[in-house]
Amino acid sequence: MKTNVLFILGICLLFAIPGSAEDKTKKAMLSQEEMMKRWQEAMTPGDAHKLLDQFVGSWETEGSTWMEGPDKPPSVSKGTAEVKWALGGRFLQQDVIGEMMGMPMNGIGFSGYDNFKKKYNSFWIDNTATAMYTSEGTISKDGTVITYFGKMDEPMTGEKDKKVKFVETIIDHDKHVFEIHDLSMPGPNKKVVEIVYTRKK
């Protein structure tokens, strides 16, 4: 019953949201059947979601962080990650336990594919910050590299909304690598974090 009420409410809101005259004309030209079809297409997991299935599982992680610049040795830490499907195969949920600068770090991430925008997207929160980070990206033609772009803050330097690039590379079924690149850094090497995921045996 609750589901039906939410469904009806959603339909009512769809018609109630004010828009331009052009938007209203387009809506008037669409039948309710066509609008429902579009909604179904936008909400149903597809092949782009299936590509993410290889991230599901239990993982050992090894993280390298270049706090003093790309020419200095990184600090290295180990951790674990549990990745599972959420909300009917629409999003991957990642629960991470590790370290950050010698302190315990717990993080939760979600990633998925937006059928409407035709883009991969991600969301991340952890106990080392009070910010929520989001990003959008695309996958390579061979389906092995997902590149996201987003923004991050740097409380230690006072920088806000720094442009960053996240790169997730699938090596094989049992290994993938996640990188963070700080696009505000000078020089060609902008990688500040690398995390290697190895599937638990």
Stockholm file with secondary structure:
# STOCKHOLM 1.0

chainA/1-201         MKTNVLFILGICLLFAIPGSAEDKTKKAMLSQEEMMKRWQEAMTPGDAHKLLDQFVGSWETEGSTWMEGPDKPPSVSKGTAEVKWALGGRFLQQDVIGEMMGMPMNGIGFSGYDNFKKKYNSFWIDNTATAMYTSEGTISKDGTVITYFGKMDEPMTGEKDKKVKFVETIIDHDKHVFEIHDLSMPGPNKKVVEIVYTRKK
#=GR chainA/1-201 SS CHHHHHHHHHHHHHHHSCCCHHHHHHHHHSCHHHHHHHHHHHHSCCHHHHGGGGGCEEEEEEEEECTTCTTSCCEEEEEEEEEEEETTTTEEEEEEEEEETTEEEEEEEEEEEETTTTEEEEEEEETTCSCCEEEEEEECTTSCEEEEEEEEEETTTTEEEEEEEEEEEEEETTEEEEEEEETTSSSSCCEEEEEEEEECC
#=GC SS_cons         CHHHHHHHHHHHHHHHSCCCHHHHHHHHHSCHHHHHHHHHHHHSCCHHHHGGGGGCEEEEEEEEECTTCTTSCCEEEEEEEEEEEETTTTEEEEEEEEEETTEEEEEEEEEEEETTTTEEEEEEEETTCSCCEEEEEEECTTSCEEEEEEEEEETTTTEEEEEEEEEEEEEETTEEEEEEEETTSSSSCCEEEEEEEEECC
//
